[in-house]
Each structure stands twice: as C-alpha cells, then as structure tokens.
Amino acid sequence: MAAKTPTSGALYVGLFCGLLTLTLIAMIIVRVREKDKLQEFQKNVTFENSTFDFGTALQNEKIRHQFRLLNESSNEVVVAGLRTTCSCTVTESNLVGTEIAPQSSIFVPATYDTGNRDGDVSSSVLVLVISKGSRYELEATIRGSIFSDFTIDPSFVDFGKVKPGEIVTRTISFRPKAIKSVIIHKPAATNDFFTVSLNHETNSTQAVIEFHAPPIPREQTFSDLLQFPTSSERVPVAKVYVRGEVVPNIEITPDLVIFTQGKVPENLEFSLHTTHPSRLIDVIAKDSKTKLEFATDNTLNAFQLEQSVKLSNVSGAVGNARQIQFELEVQDGTNKVETQFVSVPIKSL
C-alpha cells in the first residue's frame, strides 16, 4: 500500500507548532538572560548599607540619614525617580537626573518623622535607576522603635451597627509611657452624636464615649475625630477617631416632609414598615408644645409589620418643629418588646 502524502493543512499545523515552540524557547532564553542581567546589576549597583536602624526614638522627632548608593559597574547609571513607601519619610527629588559614573557613588538623604506613632516602625526609600536602557528599582529601609509619651487604647473606636435612639458606650484608656504622668482634657464637642466624660485615676485617664444614635429613617454612618488636649509638649493633642452606623429596622414613607411657602397642610399620611411586628405608641412634633393628633386611634392597633398613620391638626401642632418623631413598641425574634424611635425631618421652602 502506498504511503499517504501529508496534506498542506497538516504541514501548516506542523510549521505553526514548530514556530510556537521556537518562540517559547526564545522567550525563556530572554527571561533567563534578563534575570541574570538583573542579578549582575544588583551586585554592582547597590546601597552600601540598605538598612538603617535608628534604635529607639521619641514621638515627633525627625531622624535624618544618608544612604550611599554605589555604582561599581563599568556603565554609567542615571537616577530616574525617587519615592517613599510612607508619608512619614521624605527624600530629595532634585536627585532625579543625577548621573553616577562607573566606580563612583552618591548619597541619598532620607528624613523620617516619628509623628504620634508607637512601637516598631519601618519605611523605605525606592530609587529608580537606568543603565544601558534598562530600568531597575533599588530599596533602602529605615526602621526602629518609637517610645510614645503615652498610650491610647484603643485609638480607633467603632460602635458598629446601632439602632436609632440607642445609646452605646465605649471606654478609652490613656496611660503615661515615656513621661511620668499625663493630663488629659475633655475634647471640644463637634456634634451632638458623640459625648465624652473623663475619669481620672492614679496612673491613667479613662474617657467614656457615648454614641447617641439619632432616630433617623434610613441607614447612615456618623463619624468624628475627637481631639483631646494633653499636658505633653511633644503630643499636645491626642486624636481618637470614632464612628458608628445607625441601621433602623423601621422604614417610613415619606422620609422627608417639605412645606412650600410656609403652607402646612391640615393632615399628613405616613406608611411604616418594620422587620418585626410593631405597635405605634405616639407621634410628636419635636420643638413644638402642641401634640399631633391621630385621625384614627393607632395606639390600640395589634402588633403588625405595616402601619398606616394619618395625622390631623398638623398646621396647629407643627409650628417651628424640625422633625416629626414616631415612637413604637417593636418585638424581636424572641417576642421581647422594646421601644424604638424614628424621625422624619421637616423642611420649609
């Protein structure tokens, strides 16, 4: 039987596979050469000492050091860029464009600001250099330990998810460390949602922070930066970030009442939906002495998920009120009943 002659299609497939194999081999060879080239470069262009350990420092000190960058190759090296891994460290950008001749060196200055940090720290200076058309990045590191004037535990307070109208408490402890004693003063209040009280003890100060979750009709996050004046000269202000997320399980429609041209309607209607059965207790107009009136006696309703509320005599009761507040009894999954509030803001156009 005569041997079959390969078709032109099979020949093309064979040629393609052969070219693909050669291409892959060439790519591997290039990568190996580039790796060898990089390793050879790193042996000849490097920092004399790539790590500087400043030991122990106090807060708000500036630590200065110069890293010596060596070019022990036979080629000229050019500094193409500098950057740091932390805003606490700065270097000199005017070094960009500096040429480092073969068998010579330059100094790369770095200044580290200890700031209000505490404990072990590290930061790096990264220098991008070019040699014979190839680009390489070299790294030098500053590290050490910062001995703080006092400790703040914790320095960030997250109240998590809170129900509207709920008051949640967290405690922060201030303790002297590098100094013998520290006096902590109450911070100036920036809003009505977070309040602070101080308890001074022998070797510490306890700050009790309360988050007063407002009775809002929709989910919202509240945050603040509490600034405690201190007796420390290096750290005259201790900063504590606080946040809380108010998550109502009561939805209300509409969630905003707008009166145009000062005209207040006689009646208002609202729809309330709760995740657990609820019973409406009362509705009041905040900052108004006159009570709102129910068009129907909602206080006698059984516990249910949906509430339809109609208010009458609105114009006589609202006055200069800024919100309408609903008070409900809500059952949880275990049939436990708790009182919850939700408010609807009032705006006049």
DRENFI-657458 format. One line per field, with one value per residue (C-alpha): residue number from 1; residue in one letter; x, z, y. Coordinates in Angstrom, 3 decimals. Last residue first. Example, Ala and Ser with C-alpha at 12.3 -4.5 7.8 and 13.67 -1.06 7.14 Angstrom:
<rs>
num <- [2_1] $
residu <- [S_A] $
east <- [13.670_12.300] $
up <- [7.140_7.800] $
north <- [-1.060_-4.500] $
</rs>
This chain:
<rs>
num <- [349_348_347_346_345_344_343_342_341_340_339_338_337_336_335_334_333_332_331_330_329_328_327_326_325_324_323_322_321_320_319_318_317_316_315_314_313_312_311_310_309_308_307_306_305_304_303_302_301_300_299_298_297_296_295_294_293_292_291_290_289_288_287_286_285_284_283_282_281_280_279_278_277_276_275_274_273_272_271_270_269_268_267_266_265_264_263_262_261_260_259_258_257_256_255_254_253_252_251_250_249_248_247_246_245_244_243_242_241_240_239_238_237_236_235_234_233_232_231_230_229_228_227_226_225_224_223_222_221_220_219_218_217_216_215_214_213_212_211_210_209_208_207_206_205_204_203_202_201_200_199_198_197_196_195_194_193_192_191_190_189_188_187_186_185_184_183_182_181_180_179_178_177_176_175_174_173_172_171_170_169_168_167_166_165_164_163_162_161_160_159_158_157_156_155_154_153_152_151_150_149_148_147_146_145_144_143_142_141_140_139_138_137_136_135_134_133_132_131_130_129_128_127_126_125_124_123_122_121_120_119_118_117_116_115_114_113_112_111_110_109_108_107_106_105_104_103_102_101_100_99_98_97_96_95_94_93_92_91_90_89_88_87_86_85_84_83_82_81_80_79_78_77_76_75_74_73_72_71_70_69_68_67_66_65_64_63_62_61_60_59_58_57_56_55_54_53_52_51_50_49_48_47_46_45_44_43_42_41_40_39_38_37_36_35_34_33_32_31_30_29_28_27_26_25_24_23_22_21_20_19_18_17_16_15_14_13_12_11_10_9_8_7_6_5_4_3_2_1] $
residu <- [L_S_K_I_P_V_S_V_F_Q_T_E_V_K_N_T_G_D_Q_V_E_L_E_F_Q_I_Q_R_A_N_G_V_A_G_S_V_N_S_L_K_V_S_Q_E_L_Q_F_A_N_L_T_N_D_T_A_F_E_L_K_T_K_S_D_K_A_I_V_D_I_L_R_S_P_H_T_T_H_L_S_F_E_L_N_E_P_V_K_G_Q_T_F_I_V_L_D_P_T_I_E_I_N_P_V_V_E_G_R_V_Y_V_K_A_V_P_V_R_E_S_S_T_P_F_Q_L_L_D_S_F_T_Q_E_R_P_I_P_P_A_H_F_E_I_V_A_Q_T_S_N_T_E_H_N_L_S_V_T_F_F_D_N_T_A_A_P_K_H_I_I_V_S_K_I_A_K_P_R_F_S_I_T_R_T_V_I_E_G_P_K_V_K_G_F_D_V_F_S_P_D_I_T_F_D_S_F_I_S_G_R_I_T_A_E_L_E_Y_R_S_G_K_S_I_V_L_V_L_V_S_S_S_V_D_G_D_R_N_G_T_D_Y_T_A_P_V_F_I_S_S_Q_P_A_I_E_T_G_V_L_N_S_E_T_V_T_C_S_C_T_T_R_L_G_A_V_V_V_E_N_S_S_E_N_L_L_R_F_Q_H_R_I_K_E_N_Q_L_A_T_G_F_D_F_T_S_N_E_F_T_V_N_K_Q_F_E_Q_L_K_D_K_E_R_V_R_V_I_I_M_A_I_L_T_L_T_L_L_G_C_F_L_G_V_Y_L_A_G_S_T_P_T_K_A_A_M] $
east <- [-39.078_-39.675_-38.038_-39.209_-37.141_-38.871_-37.915_-37.726_-37.879_-37.755_-39.253_-38.508_-40.657_-39.183_-41.095_-37.930_-37.442_-37.778_-40.996_-41.202_-43.025_-43.147_-42.422_-42.603_-40.842_-41.807_-38.895_-37.725_-40.732_-41.389_-45.183_-46.024_-49.166_-51.662_-50.803_-50.892_-54.435_-54.728_-52.271_-52.857_-50.659_-50.708_-48.589_-47.260_-45.447_-48.099_-48.593_-52.258_-53.614_-54.895_-52.323_-53.395_-56.608_-57.580_-57.020_-54.231_-53.479_-50.118_-49.285_-48.750_-45.542_-43.393_-39.650_-40.083_-43.505_-44.793_-46.140_-47.067_-47.381_-47.362_-47.284_-44.663_-44.161_-40.557_-38.753_-40.827_-42.755_-44.314_-46.593_-47.280_-50.212_-50.372_-53.416_-54.086_-51.409_-48.670_-48.072_-44.792_-44.117_-43.686_-43.711_-41.474_-41.747_-38.941_-38.869_-42.232_-42.579_-41.026_-38.794_-38.164_-35.285_-33.031_-29.289_-27.176_-23.521_-20.996_-17.636_-14.887_-11.355_-9.164_-6.567_-4.342_-3.302_-0.237_1.983_5.583_4.801_2.582_-0.069_-2.880_-5.761_-8.073_-9.089_-12.053_-12.247_-15.878_-18.034_-21.690_-22.822_-26.403_-29.216_-32.656_-35.484_-33.242_-33.776_-30.309_-27.769_-26.291_-22.752_-21.242_-17.523_-16.094_-12.515_-10.473_-7.356_-4.392_-1.867_-3.789_-7.241_-9.004_-12.466_-13.390_-16.741_-17.228_-20.297_-20.737_-23.913_-24.345_-21.509_-18.029_-17.595_-14.350_-12.203_-12.013_-8.527_-5.886_-3.077_-0.002_2.377_5.908_6.718_7.802_4.742_1.779_-1.608_-4.766_-7.621_-10.654_-14.109_-17.116_-20.812_-23.869_-27.048_-29.950_-32.424_-31.938_-30.361_-26.606_-24.305_-20.653_-19.504_-16.070_-13.479_-9.987_-7.070_-7.866_-6.104_-4.136_-0.569_1.554_4.767_5.432_8.659_9.141_11.060_13.343_13.438_14.669_14.870_16.720_15.273_16.615_14.439_15.865_15.407_17.333_18.398_22.146_21.638_18.564_17.816_14.624_15.288_12.854_13.143_11.556_9.694_9.698_8.072_8.118_6.105_4.140_3.381_2.498_4.990_8.250_9.237_11.865_14.246_16.115_19.220_20.512_24.308_26.114_28.715_31.618_33.178_31.355_29.803_26.546_24.446_21.808_18.593_16.364_18.418_16.306_13.553_15.275_13.862_10.840_9.573_6.389_4.348_5.170_6.541_8.958_9.656_12.609_12.975_15.282_18.697_21.199_23.863_27.031_28.482_31.548_29.760_30.660_27.939_27.354_24.382_25.239_22.171_22.080_20.165_17.959_15.556_12.944_11.340_7.594_7.483_10.567_13.237_14.612_17.098_17.758_18.135_19.368_19.005_20.419_24.030_26.375_23.315_23.536_24.772_27.359_25.709_22.239_23.356_24.600_21.305_19.363_21.402_20.993_17.241_17.185_19.175_16.797_13.834_15.298_16.057_12.503_11.098_13.288_12.126_8.512_9.078_10.793_7.864_5.361_7.339_7.313_3.603_2.884_5.039_3.279_-0.151_0.853_2.092_-1.158_-3.152_-0.957_-1.838_0.730_1.261_-0.115_2.231_1.361_0.000] $
up <- [51.238_54.668_55.702_58.246_59.075_59.669_62.860_64.033_67.607_69.209_72.376_73.101_73.257_73.577_71.340_70.881_67.270_68.282_69.064_68.433_70.508_68.511_68.899_65.800_65.712_63.412_62.791_62.831_64.664_64.203_64.403_63.941_66.070_64.606_60.985_61.645_63.066_61.812_61.459_59.410_60.074_58.155_59.934_58.417_60.244_62.937_66.699_67.427_66.988_70.067_69.810_66.207_67.252_63.934_62.734_65.272_66.756_66.976_70.324_70.829_72.553_69.429_69.365_68.091_66.608_68.387_67.358_69.950_70.680_67.300_67.616_65.954_64.467_63.389_60.256_60.421_57.734_58.330_55.964_56.574_55.989_56.831_57.508_57.917_55.429_56.381_53.972_54.705_51.025_50.438_53.391_52.832_54.864_54.450_54.886_53.116_53.762_56.825_57.205_60.680_61.233_61.524_60.986_62.538_61.816_64.315_64.059_66.310_65.532_68.530_68.389_71.303_71.168_72.811_71.715_72.154_74.945_76.769_79.056_76.774_74.714_73.498_69.846_68.898_65.162_64.271_62.470_61.709_59.196_57.866_57.301_56.827_58.938_61.536_65.286_66.180_67.638_70.741_70.803_74.262_74.917_78.381_78.572_81.262_82.469_83.817_86.598_89.661_88.057_86.240_84.882_81.832_80.060_76.301_74.066_70.468_68.436_69.257_67.073_67.303_71.053_72.361_73.837_77.599_78.996_79.510_81.996_81.545_84.043_84.220_80.546_78.074_78.949_80.533_80.186_78.341_78.322_76.032_77.058_74.809_75.396_73.169_73.359_71.200_69.552_66.147_66.388_66.318_63.922_64.883_67.666_66.061_68.234_66.937_69.232_71.540_73.894_73.755_75.061_76.426_75.582_72.860_72.542_68.811_67.611_64.610_60.842_57.782_54.590_51.282_48.029_44.459_41.353_37.959_34.422_31.363_28.517_29.196_32.914_34.352_38.052_40.133_43.818_46.482_50.024_52.622_55.910_59.139_62.560_65.876_68.712_68.862_66.278_67.015_64.491_64.107_61.118_58.957_56.831_53.945_52.059_49.027_48.828_45.525_44.343_41.979_40.191_36.921_36.854_38.666_36.733_38.589_36.588_39.651_42.687_42.923_44.452_47.834_50.364_52.647_55.102_57.231_54.009_53.705_50.994_49.640_46.077_43.844_40.062_37.048_38.745_35.933_35.897_33.747_32.906_34.135_37.305_40.874_41.114_44.833_46.513_49.988_52.201_54.169_57.451_59.260_62.105_62.810_66.236_66.842_69.242_70.952_69.391_69.880_67.548_64.379_62.276_58.762_56.134_52.567_53.637_50.711_48.520_45.203_41.650_41.077_42.566_41.668_38.036_37.878_39.330_36.871_33.895_35.018_35.267_31.863_30.367_31.856_30.576_27.088_26.998_28.104_25.404_22.763_23.854_23.656_20.164_18.999_20.248_18.546_15.292_15.433_16.242_13.328_10.924_11.918_11.528_8.113_7.008_8.167_6.106_3.022_3.148_4.148_1.455_2.396_1.940_-0.929_0.000] $
north <- [76.162_74.688_71.442_68.865_65.795_62.437_60.665_57.056_55.843_52.415_50.952_47.311_44.187_40.687_38.281_36.174_37.331_40.984_42.813_46.559_49.166_52.373_56.080_58.271_61.648_64.518_66.842_70.452_71.935_75.651_75.258_71.575_71.338_73.792_73.033_69.289_69.198_65.595_62.755_59.598_56.578_53.312_50.731_47.528_44.733_44.153_44.253_44.998_48.506_50.357_53.155_53.785_55.530_57.110_60.695_60.768_64.174_65.905_67.382_71.127_72.219_72.013_71.534_67.949_67.205_64.132_60.724_58.107_54.409_52.637_48.853_46.704_43.250_42.682_43.961_47.139_49.038_52.442_54.365_58.037_60.427_64.117_66.299_70.028_71.010_73.486_76.371_78.170_78.815_75.081_72.671_69.666_66.452_63.882_60.098_59.668_56.804_55.173_52.142_50.766_48.362_51.374_50.940_53.674_53.061_54.375_56.049_57.341_58.530_59.409_62.166_63.127_66.782_68.353_65.439_66.583_69.032_66.533_68.085_66.906_68.369_65.550_65.793_63.590_62.937_62.243_59.719_59.010_56.383_56.365_53.874_55.428_56.907_58.582_58.357_59.660_57.219_58.794_57.411_57.680_57.930_57.264_58.505_56.758_58.526_56.605_56.179_57.398_57.641_60.471_59.618_61.692_62.190_62.370_62.838_61.697_62.381_66.061_67.339_68.847_68.701_70.194_67.488_66.852_67.214_64.532_65.095_62.932_61.438_60.078_60.572_57.886_55.768_57.543_55.774_56.926_54.384_54.595_53.353_52.632_53.357_52.897_54.994_53.749_56.135_54.518_51.041_50.693_48.864_49.074_51.365_51.574_53.262_53.972_54.896_51.963_52.099_55.327_55.107_57.918_59.756_57.187_55.207_54.710_51.646_51.373_51.073_52.914_50.848_51.219_49.847_49.764_49.861_48.899_50.212_49.002_51.323_50.997_51.731_53.430_53.928_54.021_54.703_53.476_54.820_52.558_52.845_50.849_51.073_49.193_50.744_53.995_56.648_60.264_61.645_59.678_61.824_60.060_62.120_60.489_61.601_59.617_59.947_59.396_56.879_56.225_53.230_53.995_57.480_58.170_60.673_62.667_63.094_62.856_63.871_67.027_64.865_64.903_62.418_62.300_59.685_59.911_59.979_56.283_53.976_56.572_57.677_58.509_58.598_58.270_58.267_57.633_54.900_54.990_51.586_49.681_48.611_49.545_52.159_52.663_54.383_55.685_56.112_59.339_59.562_62.052_61.301_63.957_63.609_63.945_60.979_59.621_57.434_53.916_52.227_54.211_51.068_51.884_49.167_49.116_49.540_50.227_50.562_48.770_48.904_46.126_43.050_44.289_44.646_41.045_39.812_41.941_40.672_37.069_37.637_39.348_36.478_33.905_35.894_36.149_32.394_31.605_33.873_32.209_28.750_29.891_31.300_28.115_26.027_28.316_28.142_24.332_24.220_26.556_24.519_21.315_22.893_24.260_20.829_19.216_21.680_21.123_17.403_14.852_12.187_8.775_5.869_3.432_0.000] $
</rs>
